[in-house]
Amino acid sequence: ALFWSVADLIQVLIPLIAFRILGADVALRSRRDVAILILFGIILNNLIGAVCGTLSLVAAGLVPAPLLFSVFTGWFIGNVIVTALIVPPLLYFLTPIVREHELFVTKFWD
């Protein structure tokens, strides 16, 4: 569980750092913002999560080594589909609402 917790943290930090370094808007106001989300928030972070998850299952003996690729593929594709369906609409529609809230802190990461 500790290994998965670290992997989950890394999965969250990848798009956060990418958006921060590349100056993208989490409200997805441009095609560039969407491309950064797809690359770092959907593909790369789910790739790392699927690798960590699959390898930990194989290391624990819960999945036989010959099934590594098929388990990885299912894990990765499943996570990509779910992430691609949920994250973009949430960021696009809820970010402006969150930014308008009185508890929102401007330039927290600066």
N, C-alpha and C positions, 0 to 999 in steps of 0.2 A: 504494500500500500504506500509506503514511503517513496519507493521508486516511481510509482504512478503519480504521486503528488508532485514530485519534482518535474516529471514530464508534463503534467498539466500546467504548472507554473511557466515552464518554458514555452508551451503552446500559447499561453496568454501574452507573454512578453514579446514574442516574435512580431505579431502585427502592431503591438503598442510601440515598440522601438522603431519599426519600419515607418509607421505613420509619423512618428516624431522626427526621425532623421530626414525623411524625404519631404516633410512639410505637407503631408496630405491632410485633408479635412475628413474627420470621421462621419460627417453628415453626407458624405459621398456626393459632393456638388459638381464634380467633373469626372470625365472619363478616366483621367489619370488616377483619381482617388479610387475609383472602382477597380482599375487595373492593379493598384497596390493592394487593395483588399483581396482580390482574387489570388494574386501571387503569394502574399505573405499571410493573409488571414484565412484563406481557404485551402490552398494547395500545400505550401511549405509547412505550416504548423500541423496540419493533419497528416502529412507525410511523416514528420517526426513522431507524432503521437502513435501512428500505426506501427512504425518500426519499434518504438519502445514497448508498446503493448504486446505486440506479437513476440518479440524476443523475450519478454518477461514470462509469457505463457509457455514458451518452449523451454526456457531455463528452469521453470518450476515443474516441468514434466506434464503440464496439463494439455499440451498440444505436441504431437509427435513432429520431429524435425522435418520429415518429408512434406508435411502439410503447411510449412512455414509460409510459402508464397501464396497459397490460396487463402489462408487466414489473414495474411497481410493485405491482400487485394480486397477481400470482403470488408475488412476493418476500414481501410483507406477510402474505398468508394462509398461505403455507408456514411462515414463521417463527412466526406466532401458533399454528398447530396444534402444531408441535414443542415450542415453549415451554410451551404449556398442558398438554401430555401429560407432559413431563419435570420441569419445575420444581416444581409443587405437591407431587407425591409425595416428591421428594427433600427439599424443605424440611420437610415434615410428619414424615417418618420419620427423616431423618438429623440434623436439628437437635438433638433431645434426645441423640442418641448423641455428637455433637460436643461439646455442652455438658458432658457427663459426663467427657470425656477430660481427662487431667492437663495437657495442653498448652494447653487452652482458657484464654484470658485474659478474665476478667470485666471489664466496663465499659471495654473498650479504647477505645471511641469517646467516652467521657465526658471 
